[in-house]
Amino acid sequence: YSLAGMPLWSSKLWSTVGDVASTGDGRSIFIAGFAHGIQAFEGQSGDVRGTFVCEGTVQLVTCGYTKRHIVGYTLERTLFGVDDSGTPRWNVTAPEDMKKIILSPLGDFIICGFESGRIMRIDTAI
């Protein structure tokens, strides 16, 4: 939708969506599509840019201000980072279920909110 409330584009999704993230300029939109991985869309036209197939069932997704850094979290408790071409960069196993992840604008740290209410900052090297 535009800021005036007019629809700009729509897309039929073949998966339930767990989370959505957008780059700071709105040029890229990422959807956590559970069994379909992370789906990437062009923000202005809605064209599909690709799908980042991940091991596990992707529940959460976040990105930095630019699309260079993308982080996902699976139902199997794996927190992982990929670059803008979908190449895996790192992954870790979380000690408990996460409810929210937020990547800093520069991609240098992640804020993780756990089901227990604990909040943790994780520095990244992507």
C-alpha positions in Angstrom: 0.0 0.0 0.0 1.1 3.6 -0.6 1.1 6.1 2.2 -2.2 7.4 0.8 -3.7 3.9 1.4 -3.9 2.8 -2.2 -2.9 -0.8 -3.1 0.4 -0.9 -5.0 0.7 -4.6 -5.6 -0.4 -8.0 -4.2 1.0 -11.5 -4.4 -0.5 -14.9 -3.9 1.5 -16.8 -1.2 1.7 -20.5 -1.1 2.7 -20.7 2.5 1.7 -19.4 5.9 3.7 -16.4 6.9 5.5 -16.2 10.2 7.1 -12.8 9.9 7.9 -10.0 7.5 10.8 -7.6 7.3 11.7 -4.7 5.0 14.9 -2.8 4.3 15.0 0.8 5.5 14.3 2.2 2.0 11.5 -0.3 1.3 13.2 -1.7 -1.8 13.3 -5.2 -0.5 10.7 -7.2 1.5 11.4 -10.5 3.1 8.8 -13.0 4.3 9.4 -16.0 6.6 7.4 -18.6 4.7 7.8 -21.6 7.1 8.5 -24.6 4.8 9.2 -22.3 1.8 12.2 -20.5 3.5 12.7 -16.8 3.2 10.9 -15.3 0.2 12.3 -12.0 -1.2 10.2 -9.4 -3.0 11.0 -6.2 -4.8 9.3 -3.5 -2.6 8.0 -1.2 -5.4 6.6 -3.7 -7.9 6.1 -6.9 -5.8 8.2 -8.9 -8.2 9.7 -12.1 -6.6 13.5 -11.7 -6.2 14.0 -15.2 -5.1 13.7 -17.7 -2.2 16.4 -18.5 0.3 15.9 -22.2 1.0 16.9 -22.9 4.5 17.3 -26.0 6.6 14.4 -26.1 9.0 11.1 -24.3 9.2 11.7 -20.5 9.0 9.5 -18.7 11.5 11.1 -15.2 11.9 13.1 -13.0 9.6 14.8 -9.6 10.0 17.1 -7.5 7.9 19.3 -4.4 8.2 18.8 -1.1 6.6 20.2 -2.5 3.3 19.5 -6.0 2.1 23.1 -7.1 2.6 22.3 -8.8 5.9 19.4 -11.1 6.5 18.8 -13.1 9.6 16.2 -15.9 10.1 15.1 -18.2 12.9 13.6 -21.6 12.6 11.1 -23.6 14.7 13.9 -26.0 15.3 15.7 -23.2 17.2 18.3 -22.3 14.7 19.3 -18.6 14.3 21.1 -18.1 11.0 22.5 -15.3 8.8 22.6 -15.2 5.0 23.9 -12.6 2.6 21.8 -11.0 -0.1 22.5 -13.8 -2.5 21.3 -16.4 0.0 24.7 -17.8 0.9 24.8 -19.0 4.5 27.2 -17.0 6.7 26.7 -18.5 10.2 24.2 -20.4 12.4 23.7 -21.1 16.1 21.3 -23.1 18.1 19.2 -21.0 20.5 18.8 -22.1 24.1 15.0 -21.6 24.1 12.3 -20.5 21.8 12.5 -17.0 20.4 9.5 -14.7 19.8 11.2 -11.8 18.0 14.5 -11.0 16.3 15.7 -7.5 15.2 18.8 -6.9 13.2 20.5 -3.5 13.8 20.5 -1.2 10.8 24.2 -1.8 10.1 23.9 -5.6 10.7 26.4 -5.6 13.5 24.2 -7.0 16.2 20.8 -8.8 16.7 18.3 -8.2 19.5 16.6 -11.5 20.4 13.4 -11.7 22.5 12.9 -15.1 24.1 9.6 -16.8 25.1 10.7 -16.6 28.8 10.9 -12.8 28.5 14.7 -12.7 28.4 16.2 -10.2 25.9 19.7 -10.8 24.5 22.0 -8.9 22.2 24.2 -11.0 19.9 27.1 -9.4 18.1 27.5 -10.6 14.5 30.4 -10.8 12.2 28.6 -10.5 8.9 
